[in-house]
């Protein structure tokens, strides 16, 4: 990953970036520790076998956290901040799934130095697991 310099004026509709990561046991356990979310579906294999999924599923917000990475890659330096984010969780994510998150600029709001981005996270089968849109505020130089 690289964070280069990009001024707001250089952004165009359709600019996008991606980031991929395979979700591991360590990721799930560390996310549970950091967030305090130790719900059995995520951390207890025996319990998870009794659920609709039949196995452990990663936290939805762990999957969604990849959005933070792609947004940073879109913003570059100087950075910016998130103003809002809407997410829809479409499918479960399991240990061993490889996720690819994409953020694409779909609207520019020059008067406010803001941009709207479309977010999609797909698994290794190309199935959407998370989607939504966000609003970013770009810092000045």
TAKA-V667193 format. One line per field, one symbol per residue. ss: DSSP state (h for helix, s for strand, l for the rest). A space follows every 50 residues. Layout:
ss->???
This chain:
ss->llllsllhhhlllllsssssssllhhhhhhhhhhhllllhhhhlhhhhhl llllllsllhhhhhlhhhhhhhhhhlsllssssssssssllllslllsss ssssssssshhhlssssssssslllllssssssssssslll
